[in-house]
Every structure is written in C-alpha cells, then in structure tokens.
Amino acid sequence: MKVLVINCGSSSLKYQLIDSESEIALASGLCERIGIDGKLIHKPTGGEKKTFDVQMDNHEVAIKLVLDALTDKEHGVITSLDEIGAVGHRVVHGGEKFASSTVITEEVLKAIEECNELAPLHNPANLIGINACKRLMKDVPMVAVFDTAFHQTMPEKAYLYGLPYEYYEKYKIRRYGFHGTSHSYVSERAYEMTGLDKNNSKVIVCHLGNGASVTAVKNGESIDTSMGLTPLEGLIMGTRSGDIDPAIIEFIAKKENLNLSEVLNVLNKKSGMLGLSGTTSDFRDILAASKEGNKRAIIAWETFAYHVTKYIGAYTAAMNGVDAICFTAGLGENNGAMRALICSYLGYLGVELDEELNSRYGEDLVVSTSNSKVKICMIPTNEELKIARETVALV
C-alpha cells in the first residue's frame, strides 16, 4: 500500500509518499507560505529536487498541487491517485480522548476540534489539512496520528500539576507531552539496535531540536515526559523558555508593561536559545559562535546541555535505572559535541562514549563503548514512517 503522510502547519505543509511494503519514501516535499504567495519543494527519491513558486491561497490548493506533483509525468512517482491507499495525518493534540491513532470519522473530527484550545497554533491547521484531503480524495481512508497519544500511559502522579484538582476535572489541565510519534519510533528502534527486551527495559529518549523534549520509556510505555499542557514546558528550546517560575510572568508584565498574551509571546518566540544568545535560535550558529569565544553563545550552549542532563537524571530516578539513552532530532542526531557535553555529566551511570563513533551523524548507531554500562544511541527520527505504519495497521 502507498500511504500519503501529511503534516500541516498554519502556513506550511510537509508530505511524504511511502510504500508500506518496502517502507521507502517514494517522494517528499514541502509547501511553504500558504496564504501568502506560495512555494512547493518536491523531491522524488533518487531524483532531482524541484522548486515551484506558485500561488497557494489555502491548504486545499496546496494539497491539490502536491497531488499534481506526485502524478506528474516528468517528476511524479505514481501514475494515478488511485495508487494512494490511505492518508496519515499528524495531529498535535488529542487530549485525553485519544490514547492511540484512529481512523478519521466525523465524530473524530469533532473531538479533535474540541482540543483546539489546548493547541491553538497546531490543531486548527491540522484540521484544515484533513478537511482539504477529504474533499480532494473522498474515498480514501484517513487516519489521525496524535503527538500526545504515546504519553497517555503516564500515571496520574506524573501528569497531574500541583493545582486545585477541580481545574483538572473541569478543564483537563494536566501534562500531556508532545513529540510522541518520535519518542515511540526511537524507543522501538533502540530495542532493535541494542537487543533490549521491550517488556523489561528502561529507555530515555532525548528529542533535541528547535522544539525539544525528554521522555522516560519503561517497558515500552511513556511514564513521564518534559513537555506539559503545551509544548512550552520542559527543556529550554530554540525560542521557548521551557521551565520557569510561574511568578516571572506577572513580574515581566509589570516591569515591561505587557499584557498576558504579550508575555506568553515572549516566552514562546523570543526566549530559549534565541533569548540567551541574543542573536539566533540555530544551534549550529550558537556552537560556531561559542567556539569563537562568544560568551553568551557559550552560556546558551552549556545551559541547554545542563537542563537536558537534569531531566536524564530525574528520569533515571523515576525508572530506578536506565538501560539506554537515545539522542534524536536535528541537534540530537547530528551534533556529537552536544551529545558529548551531555554525557560528560553521566559518569555516575557508567557512561563511556566512543569518540570516533560519536563524531558521526545522521545514522542509526550505538555511540558508547563496549564497556559503557548504559547504551548511548544516535537514532535519526522518522515520524513519517511511524505515521505510515500506524495508518496501515488501522486501514
């Protein structure tokens, strides 16, 4: 079966067409600046990347352009849309309603819409993509794969906040966690690479990129994760503050004469690595600047690593041990310097890195030595493949 995987943002759309039997992506691409002007970047696997500047007034136009590109005689990879057996959609927030992926029905669409207030920047865009696909591909089954679903195995002691319990009862204020598709894929891959018994294992997955989170996976299930009600909680990220004293919000509001929305905008878009370094949210630029002696870049780089290390320590305690620590996403899988800095704190766990292996990037690899008491894995995440697998299993 060929599965089209769609990941819709507010003004962008990523896609892959995956052959579920070979698990090979036949083509991938990105629609940018939807509703502004529009750009389609389309790449057949093994072929040349094509870029088209084309007007995209909305997501339905973007998806129509994607379908046209996939079936184009020159750079397409299928001859007809009839070859697409299913569509898998990434949906950011499923609340408590969805503990697993699900075939999309009208009832499911309503339930996703009810979660909009929990992810106002993401869920509405996800719904736009789903509805556009439904109009253009009426008879093709579609599946929603939720970022939050993997974390629904967390116990109450992990997901409840120290707030009046009635807020949880009335508004479902709790930790949900995100990047679940990535954490699930990487932990599964870690069992294969290390020979760990999934049902008797303790794995920590560090998804480190512009958005970043750490998850404790015990016996194949998420038992705790760093992101919370929203993706703002947890690690310092590219532009997000991560964990802060809640009283800081009122303090900044008064000092800077800002309202609540303006302060939250600072925490979401002007903080993190960008705020600390004062120049950029790109970890590559921050590393380069730190090597040149830029003090704020050094502070940003070291602070990020320190916060990741603290979560690793906390989750090692939560699971009473750890068998493997996995690094994934843009920074985690591509930057040996960050992996080395984080692991330099983990001598108490008996961690030993192989410097030569750790200097490599972008491949599935155990980068610890044979003497290391904890396996350190570098695993490129593949959320699209995980979404395709979930979709095939359901349809």
C-alpha positions as CSV (number, residue, x, y, z in Angstrom):
1,M,0.0,0.0,0.0
2,K,1.2,3.5,-0.7
3,V,0.5,5.9,2.1
4,L,0.5,9.7,1.8
5,V,1.7,11.3,5.1
6,I,0.6,14.9,5.7
7,N,1.9,17.2,8.4
8,C,0.0,20.5,8.2
9,G,1.2,23.8,9.9
10,S,-0.6,27.1,9.9
11,S,1.2,28.3,6.7
12,S,3.1,25.2,5.6
13,L,2.6,21.5,4.7
14,K,5.1,18.7,4.8
15,Y,4.4,15.4,3.0
16,Q,5.9,12.0,2.1
17,L,4.5,9.2,-0.1
18,I,5.6,6.0,1.5
19,D,5.5,2.4,0.1
20,S,4.4,0.5,3.2
21,E,5.8,-2.8,2.0
22,S,9.4,-1.6,1.4
23,E,9.0,1.3,3.9
24,I,10.7,3.5,1.4
25,A,9.7,7.1,0.8
26,L,8.9,7.4,-2.9
27,A,8.8,11.2,-2.7
28,S,8.8,14.0,-0.1
29,G,8.2,17.7,-0.1
30,L,7.2,20.9,1.5
31,C,4.6,23.6,0.7
32,E,5.6,27.0,2.2
33,R,4.0,30.4,2.6
34,I,0.4,29.1,2.2
35,G,-2.0,32.0,2.1
36,I,0.9,34.5,1.4
37,D,2.3,33.6,-2.0
38,G,3.5,30.0,-2.1
39,K,6.4,27.7,-2.8
40,L,6.4,24.0,-3.5
41,I,9.6,22.0,-3.0
42,H,9.1,18.4,-4.4
43,K,11.7,15.7,-4.4
44,P,11.3,12.2,-5.9
45,T,13.5,9.8,-4.0
46,G,16.6,9.4,-6.1
47,G,15.6,12.2,-8.4
48,E,16.2,15.9,-8.7
49,K,14.6,18.4,-6.3
50,K,12.1,20.6,-8.0
51,T,11.1,24.1,-6.7
52,F,7.9,25.8,-7.9
53,D,6.8,29.4,-7.0
54,V,3.1,29.1,-7.3
55,Q,0.1,30.9,-5.6
56,M,-1.4,28.9,-2.7
57,D,-4.4,30.7,-1.4
58,N,-5.2,28.0,1.1
59,H,-4.3,24.4,2.2
60,E,-6.7,22.8,-0.3
61,V,-4.8,24.5,-3.2
62,A,-1.5,23.3,-1.6
63,I,-2.7,19.7,-1.3
64,K,-4.0,19.8,-4.9
65,L,-0.6,20.9,-6.0
66,V,1.1,18.1,-4.0
67,L,-1.2,15.5,-5.7
68,D,-0.5,17.0,-9.1
69,A,3.3,16.8,-8.4
70,L,3.0,13.2,-7.3
71,T,1.3,12.2,-10.5
72,D,3.2,14.5,-12.9
73,K,4.6,12.7,-16.0
74,E,8.0,14.3,-15.6
75,H,8.7,14.3,-11.8
76,G,5.9,12.2,-10.4
77,V,6.2,8.8,-8.7
78,I,2.7,7.4,-9.4
79,T,0.6,7.3,-12.5
80,S,-2.8,7.8,-10.7
81,L,-4.2,8.9,-7.4
82,D,-5.9,5.5,-7.2
83,E,-2.5,4.2,-6.1
84,I,-2.7,6.0,-2.8
85,G,-4.4,3.6,-0.4
86,A,-4.6,5.8,2.7
87,V,-3.6,9.2,4.1
88,G,-2.0,9.5,7.5
89,H,-2.3,12.9,9.2
90,R,-0.2,14.2,12.0
91,V,-2.4,15.8,14.7
92,V,-0.6,17.6,17.6
93,H,-3.2,17.4,20.4
94,G,-5.6,14.6,21.1
95,G,-6.2,15.5,24.8
96,E,-7.4,12.5,26.9
97,K,-9.7,11.4,24.1
98,F,-7.1,9.6,22.1
99,A,-4.6,7.1,23.5
100,S,-3.8,5.7,20.1
101,S,-4.2,6.6,16.4
102,T,-7.6,6.4,14.9
103,V,-9.5,6.3,11.6
104,I,-10.9,9.7,10.9
105,T,-14.7,10.0,11.1
106,E,-17.0,13.0,11.7
107,E,-17.0,12.2,15.4
108,V,-13.2,12.1,15.5
109,L,-13.1,15.5,13.7
110,K,-15.4,17.0,16.3
111,A,-13.2,15.6,19.1
112,I,-10.0,17.0,17.5
113,E,-11.7,20.4,17.2
114,E,-12.6,20.3,20.9
115,C,-8.8,20.1,21.6
116,N,-8.2,23.3,19.6
117,E,-7.9,25.4,22.8
118,L,-5.1,23.1,24.0
119,A,-3.1,23.6,20.8
120,P,-4.4,26.8,19.1
121,L,-1.5,27.1,16.8
122,H,-1.5,23.5,15.6
123,N,-4.8,21.7,15.8
124,P,-6.8,24.1,13.6
125,A,-4.1,23.8,10.9
126,N,-4.2,20.0,11.2
127,L,-7.9,20.1,10.7
128,I,-7.6,22.3,7.7
129,G,-5.3,19.7,6.1
130,I,-7.6,16.8,6.9
131,N,-10.7,18.5,5.5
132,A,-8.9,19.6,2.4
133,C,-7.8,16.0,1.8
134,K,-11.3,14.7,2.4
135,R,-12.6,17.0,-0.3
136,L,-10.0,16.0,-2.8
137,M,-9.7,12.3,-2.0
138,K,-13.2,11.4,-1.0
139,D,-13.0,7.6,-1.0
140,V,-9.5,7.3,0.5
141,P,-9.4,6.2,4.2
142,M,-7.6,8.6,6.5
143,V,-6.0,8.2,9.9
144,A,-5.1,10.7,12.6
145,V,-1.9,10.0,14.5
146,F,-1.6,12.1,17.6
147,D,1.6,13.6,19.1
148,T,0.1,13.2,22.6
149,A,-1.2,9.6,22.3
150,F,2.1,7.9,23.2
151,H,2.1,9.7,26.5
152,Q,-1.4,8.6,27.6
153,T,0.2,5.8,29.5
154,M,1.7,8.3,32.1
155,P,0.3,7.7,35.6
156,E,-1.5,10.4,37.5
157,K,1.5,11.1,39.7
158,A,3.4,12.1,36.6
159,Y,0.8,14.1,34.7
160,L,-1.0,16.0,37.4
161,Y,0.1,19.5,38.4
162,G,0.0,20.9,42.0
163,L,-3.1,22.9,41.3
164,P,-6.6,22.7,42.7
165,Y,-7.9,19.3,41.5
166,E,-11.1,20.9,40.2
167,Y,-9.1,22.5,37.4
168,Y,-8.2,19.1,36.1
169,E,-11.8,17.9,36.5
170,K,-13.3,21.0,34.8
171,Y,-10.6,21.9,32.2
172,K,-8.4,18.8,31.9
173,I,-5.3,20.9,32.9
174,R,-2.5,18.3,33.1
175,R,0.7,17.3,31.5
176,Y,0.1,15.8,28.0
177,G,3.5,15.7,26.4
178,F,4.4,16.0,22.7
179,H,6.8,14.6,20.1
180,G,5.1,11.3,21.0
181,T,5.4,9.8,17.5
182,S,9.2,10.5,17.5
183,H,9.6,9.1,21.1
184,S,7.7,6.0,20.1
185,Y,9.7,5.4,16.9
186,V,13.1,6.0,18.5
187,S,12.4,3.8,21.6
188,E,11.2,0.9,19.3
189,R,14.4,1.3,17.2
190,A,16.5,1.3,20.3
191,Y,15.2,-2.2,21.3
192,E,16.2,-3.5,17.9
193,M,19.6,-1.9,17.9
194,T,20.6,-2.9,21.5
195,G,18.8,-6.2,21.9
196,L,16.9,-4.9,24.9
197,D,13.7,-6.8,25.9
198,K,11.0,-4.2,25.3
199,N,9.0,-5.6,28.2
200,N,11.9,-5.3,30.6
201,S,13.6,-2.1,29.6
202,K,14.3,1.4,30.7
203,V,15.0,3.9,27.9
204,I,15.3,7.7,27.9
205,V,14.7,9.4,24.6
206,C,16.1,12.9,24.1
207,H,14.4,14.6,21.1
208,L,16.6,17.6,20.7
209,G,15.8,20.2,18.1
210,N,14.3,23.7,17.8
211,G,11.5,22.0,19.8
212,A,12.9,19.7,22.4
213,S,11.7,17.1,24.9
214,V,12.8,14.2,27.0
215,T,10.8,11.1,27.7
216,A,11.1,8.2,30.1
217,V,10.0,4.9,28.4
218,K,9.7,2.0,30.8
219,N,8.8,-1.4,29.3
220,G,7.7,0.2,26.1
221,E,5.4,2.8,27.6
222,S,5.9,6.5,28.3
223,I,5.8,7.1,32.1
224,D,6.9,10.7,32.1
225,T,7.8,13.5,29.7
226,S,9.2,17.0,29.9
227,M,6.5,18.9,27.8
228,G,3.3,19.7,29.6
229,L,-0.2,21.1,28.9
230,T,1.5,22.8,25.9
231,P,4.9,22.5,24.3
232,L,6.2,25.5,26.3
233,E,7.1,23.4,29.4
234,G,10.3,21.4,29.9
235,L,13.6,22.0,28.2
236,I,15.0,25.3,27.0
237,M,14.3,25.2,23.2
238,G,15.1,27.3,20.2
239,T,12.8,30.2,21.1
240,R,10.8,28.7,24.0
241,S,11.8,29.4,27.6
242,G,11.0,25.9,29.0
243,D,10.5,25.6,32.7
244,I,10.4,28.9,34.6
245,D,9.0,30.1,37.9
246,P,5.3,31.0,37.1
247,A,5.6,34.3,39.0
248,I,8.0,35.5,36.4
249,I,5.1,36.1,34.1
250,E,3.5,38.7,36.3
251,F,6.9,40.2,37.1
252,I,7.7,40.7,33.4
253,A,4.2,42.0,32.7
254,K,4.6,44.7,35.3
255,K,8.2,45.7,34.5
256,E,7.7,45.7,30.7
257,N,4.1,46.9,30.7
258,L,2.9,43.9,28.8
259,N,-0.4,42.0,28.9
260,L,-0.6,38.2,29.4
261,S,-0.6,37.4,25.7
262,E,2.4,39.6,25.1
263,V,4.4,37.9,27.9
264,L,3.5,34.5,26.5
265,N,4.6,35.6,23.1
266,V,8.0,36.4,24.7
267,L,8.2,33.0,26.3
268,N,7.2,31.2,23.1
269,K,9.0,33.2,20.4
270,K,11.7,35.3,22.0
271,S,13.2,33.2,24.7
272,G,15.2,29.9,24.8
273,M,18.5,29.8,22.8
274,L,17.5,33.0,20.9
275,G,16.9,34.9,24.2
276,L,20.0,33.6,25.9
277,S,22.4,34.1,22.9
278,G,20.8,37.4,21.8
279,T,21.3,36.5,18.2
280,T,20.0,33.2,17.0
281,S,17.9,30.1,17.8
282,D,20.0,27.9,15.5
283,F,22.2,25.5,17.5
284,R,24.7,25.3,14.7
285,D,25.3,29.1,14.8
286,I,25.5,29.1,18.6
287,L,28.1,26.3,18.6
288,A,30.2,28.2,16.0
289,A,29.9,31.4,18.0
290,S,30.8,29.6,21.2
291,K,34.0,28.2,19.6
292,E,34.9,31.8,18.7
293,G,34.6,32.7,22.4
294,N,31.2,34.5,22.3
295,K,30.3,34.5,26.0
296,R,26.5,34.5,25.6
297,A,26.7,31.7,23.0
298,I,28.8,29.6,25.4
299,I,26.3,30.3,28.2
300,A,23.4,29.3,25.9
301,W,25.1,26.1,24.8
302,E,26.1,25.0,28.2
303,T,22.7,25.9,29.8
304,F,20.9,23.8,27.3
305,A,23.1,20.7,27.9
306,Y,22.7,21.2,31.7
307,H,18.9,21.2,31.5
308,V,18.9,18.0,29.3
309,T,21.2,16.4,31.8
310,K,18.9,17.2,34.7
311,Y,15.9,15.6,33.0
312,I,18.0,12.5,32.3
313,G,18.9,12.3,36.0
314,A,15.3,12.8,37.0
315,Y,14.0,10.1,34.7
316,T,16.8,7.7,35.7
317,A,15.5,8.1,39.2
318,A,11.8,7.7,38.1
319,M,12.6,4.4,36.5
320,N,15.1,3.3,39.1
321,G,17.7,2.9,36.5
322,V,18.3,3.2,32.7
323,D,19.5,0.8,30.1
324,A,19.8,3.1,27.1
325,I,19.8,6.9,26.4
326,C,18.8,7.9,22.8
327,F,19.5,11.1,21.0
328,T,17.4,12.2,18.1
329,A,16.0,15.1,16.0
330,G,18.1,17.8,14.4
331,L,20.5,18.5,17.2
332,G,20.4,15.1,18.9
333,E,21.2,13.0,15.9
334,N,23.6,15.4,14.1
335,N,25.7,17.0,16.8
336,G,28.4,15.0,18.5
337,A,29.6,18.0,20.6
338,M,26.2,18.3,22.3
339,R,26.0,14.6,22.9
340,A,29.5,14.6,24.4
341,L,28.8,17.5,26.7
342,I,25.6,15.9,28.0
343,C,27.3,12.6,28.5
344,S,30.2,14.2,30.4
345,Y,27.7,14.6,33.3
346,L,26.8,10.9,33.2
347,G,29.9,9.3,34.6
348,Y,28.0,8.2,37.7
349,L,25.9,6.0,35.4
350,G,29.0,4.4,33.9
351,V,28.5,6.1,30.6
352,E,31.5,5.9,28.2
353,L,31.4,7.5,24.7
354,D,33.3,6.2,21.8
355,E,34.8,9.5,20.4
356,E,35.1,8.2,16.8
357,L,31.6,6.8,16.7
358,N,30.2,9.9,18.4
359,S,31.8,12.1,15.7
360,R,29.4,10.6,13.1
361,Y,25.9,11.8,12.5
362,G,22.6,11.0,10.7
363,E,22.7,7.2,11.1
364,D,21.4,4.5,13.5
365,L,24.4,3.9,15.7
366,V,25.3,2.9,19.3
367,V,28.0,5.6,20.1
368,S,29.0,4.3,23.5
369,T,31.9,1.9,24.1
370,S,31.5,-1.8,24.8
371,N,32.4,-1.1,28.4
372,S,29.7,1.5,28.9
373,K,27.1,0.4,31.5
374,V,24.4,2.4,29.6
375,K,24.0,2.2,25.9
376,I,24.1,5.6,24.2
377,C,22.3,5.6,20.8
378,M,22.1,8.1,18.0
379,I,18.9,7.4,16.1
380,P,17.5,9.7,13.3
381,T,13.8,10.0,14.0
382,N,11.3,9.0,11.3
383,E,7.9,10.3,12.3
384,E,6.6,10.0,8.8
385,L,7.4,6.2,8.7
386,K,5.8,5.8,12.1
387,I,2.6,7.6,10.9
388,A,2.6,5.4,7.8
389,R,2.9,2.2,9.9
390,E,0.1,3.3,12.2
391,T,-2.1,4.2,9.2
392,V,-1.6,0.8,7.5
393,A,-2.3,-1.0,10.8
394,L,-5.7,0.7,11.0
395,V,-6.9,0.6,7.4
